[in-house]
């Protein structure tokens, strides 16, 4: 029996790992620069946590969760997103108090039962951050700015930052009724499932890719026109701050987001190349009632999660590849007598910080040099009878093929 990775999951093989490492490093560095600290939460949580936070009507909860009963008959769910677990953890640790601000970042796998396609997986990875405890629109702008700075740091170009405001819960309720009235005759002709979904979260209709519905939605009222004055002012302040920070953005009235917890500012960053229809690199926004809903103090938050696989696809399309790490040296034993001294040399090199490896199985010199190539070694350090007699190793630069003799005790220095 040959096994394959489960549908919608994938391996990161050694030749690709450095791309992931580099992205995660840049993300952590950017977040820490803005005062965010890392938080890690478990892979699974009580199912109820996600039902309460994402909303029963959300696609994630109604269709996509990996839910199972453990041997103690508890209903658990592999996390489909990172925000609710972060809040749960901070509330549980008593670290989410009113009148103080908490900034955290995370890198996590997420699990959603989706139909896999390019940029859409059942196990995907996100890096994200949450800013908790601030009501200020400046917090919304900080999160958008930080996201954009991260993308800039990776060298991504041609991205569009799309922002919108969906107002508070009252605005949403009033606007949802207006929207349902606008699509009334179309909705009546739809199957029960579509109607139920639309009624559960009418604003999600705006997200549609269905050409017929898109046409129906032309001329539909816009949530931006239904905002109360406080929301209008808040949104203006977010935009002002972003402009001051030199962040280019577009106001896109049909960005509404798929999870139920958002209020006021929502945003996405989309790529113009490399992703096709799954073009959304990240999504985020403000949430008001989530901490309270999860049993904590009534603390607002704003945050974002960025799809790691999608960012890597865009980097590849743009030809951006972080440098592949190289092995410092491969130590080649030209004769059996050289094996023992090479083990000692390897130890010395590693102590001095030069990465190296060597053959463990007495393979031929040709096979060892092939292995050195496969491991992308910078140098081959070759030792045979002549070298043992002279006390000098042959150090070959594997890029230029130039070779010179170096006394054993100076090899580390020469390689560095
Ligand atoms: P989300 O929009 O569901 O938001 O996901 C954010 C990003 O994760 C997406 O824009 C996409 O890049 C990536 N993503 C999501 N699902 C998949 C998938 N199946 N395959 C590949 N990539 C995927 C959230 O998860 C919120 N927790 C974001 C947030 C944080 N809001 C506030 N704070």
Boltz pocket constraint, residues with backbone or C-beta under 6 A from the ligand:
constraints:
  - pocket:
      binder: B
      contacts: [[A, 80], [A, 81], [A, 82], [A, 83], [A, 112], [A, 114], [A, 119], [A, 120], [A, 121], [A, 122], [A, 123], [A, 124], [A, 125], [A, 126], [A, 128], [A, 129], [A, 130], [A, 258], [A, 259], [A, 280], [A, 281], [A, 282], [A, 283], [A, 284], [A, 285], [A, 302], [A, 303], [A, 304], [A, 305], [A, 306], [A, 307], [A, 308], [A, 309], [A, 310]]
      max_distance: 6.0
